[in-house]
Structures are given as C-alpha cells and as structure tokens.
Amino acid sequence: MEKLEIADMNFEEALQELEIIIEKLESGEVPLEETITLYDRGSELKKHCELKLQSAEEKIQRISLSQKAPEDLKIEDA
C-alpha cells in the first residue's frame, strides 16, 4: 500500500491508516525503529483527523446559525 501524503487524505483515509497503525503497535511485534516511525505517523494522522473534525463541526455550526429565523437569534446589548 502506497503511503499518501497526510495533507492529501480525507478523514476516512486518515482514520483507516491510523487504525492499522494502532493494530500494529498494539501487537507488540514491531521492531523499535519501526515503532517510532509508526508512532510519529500515527500522531500526524490523529492531528489531521482532529482538524478535519473541527472543520466539519464549524461548518455545521455555521449552517445551523444561518438556518435560524431572525426571531430565534438573540442579540445581547453590551
């Protein structure tokens, strides 16, 4: 399996690779050097997934806010 650049991955691709890495690390059968490499890649994949989720949450919030009727929106006086 060819490794994709993390920045080019969608959420599902990154999560799938992260799950594979976790399985390998949990097996305890990976040599130390490979463990370090896998851990580093897994850390970057986790960060990428978190950013993708955060972006999706922000989009959902914007959509939710834009769909509220004007009377539902409260403007607080300063």
C-alpha positions, 0 to 999 in steps of 0.5 A, spaced: 500 500 500 502 506 497 503 511 503 499 518 501 501 524 503 497 526 510 495 533 507 492 529 501 487 524 505 480 525 507 478 523 514 476 516 512 483 515 509 486 518 515 482 514 520 483 507 516 491 508 516 491 510 523 487 504 525 492 499 522 497 503 525 494 502 532 493 494 530 500 494 529 503 497 535 498 494 539 501 487 537 507 488 540 511 485 534 514 491 531 521 492 531 523 499 535 525 503 529 519 501 526 515 503 532 517 510 532 516 511 525 509 508 526 508 512 532 510 519 529 505 517 523 500 515 527 500 522 531 500 526 524 494 522 522 490 523 529 492 531 528 489 531 521 483 527 523 482 532 529 482 538 524 478 535 519 473 534 525 473 541 527 472 543 520 466 539 519 463 541 526 464 549 524 461 548 518 455 545 521 455 550 526 455 555 521 449 552 517 445 551 523 446 559 525 444 561 518 438 556 518 435 560 524 429 565 523 431 572 525 426 571 531 430 565 534 437 569 534 438 573 540 442 579 540 445 581 547 446 589 548 453 590 551 
